[in-house]
Amino acid sequence: MAKSKIVKANEKIAEKVVGTFEKIEDTVVGGYSKIEDAFVDRYLAKDGETTADAKERLKKEQEKRNEEAKQITQSNR
């Protein structure tokens, strides 16, 4: 069954919109990542620690705090 011209036009528009959204998303996420890395490197990394190491350390510290908070919540019930 042949598609109407309107359906074909809508598909082309949808492809353009999705492609543009993906480009914008990549730009925004990339920009955020650069800012995050610079912040971690400048303010949170310890001497001699790489940005990746600092992020991993911070992630582990946060997981530990979450576990402690969970245990406190459970003990208060």
N, C-alpha and C positions, 0 to 999 in steps of 0.2 A: 504494500500500500504506500503510495507516494505521500510524502509529508508536504503540508502546505507551506507556502512562503513565510507565513507568520511563525510557524513552528521552527523553521530553519533559521529565521532571523533571531528568534528568541534564544536558540541554542548558541548562536555566534555571540550574542550579547552576554549570555551567561558565562561562556568561556573567557571573554575579555574581563568580566567583573571578577571572576575567580582568580585569574592570572594576576590582575592588578592587586587584589587583596593579598595574595601570597607574597608579592614583591614588597608591599607595605609591611606585612607581618615580619618578613625576614629583616627588613631595615630596622624596624623598631626593636625586635629581639636582639639583633646584633648591636645596636646602640646601647641598649640596656646592659648587655653583657660587658661591653667595654667600660661603661661607667662602674658597674659592680666590681670588675677586676681592679680598676684603678683605686676604688675606695678600699677594698680589702688589702691591696698592696700597700697603700699609703697609711691606713689607720689601724688595721687589724693584724697584719702579719708581724710576727716576731722576727728578731734579727736572724738573718740567714735563711729564713723560711720563704719558700716560693709561694706565689699566689695560690696555686693548686693545693699545696700542702696546708696553707692557712684555711682555705675553704673546707678541706677535709676535716681539719681539727675543729673548726667551728661547727660543722655538721655533727660530729661525734659529741661535742659538748652539749649541743642542743638536744640530741637524742637522750643523753644522760639526764638532762634537766627534765625532759618530758617523762622519762621513766620514774624519776623521783617524785614528780608531781602526781603521777598516776598512783604510785604506792601510797602517798599521803592521802589522796582522795579515797582510796580503797580502805585505808585504816580508819578513816573518819566515819565510815558508814556503820 
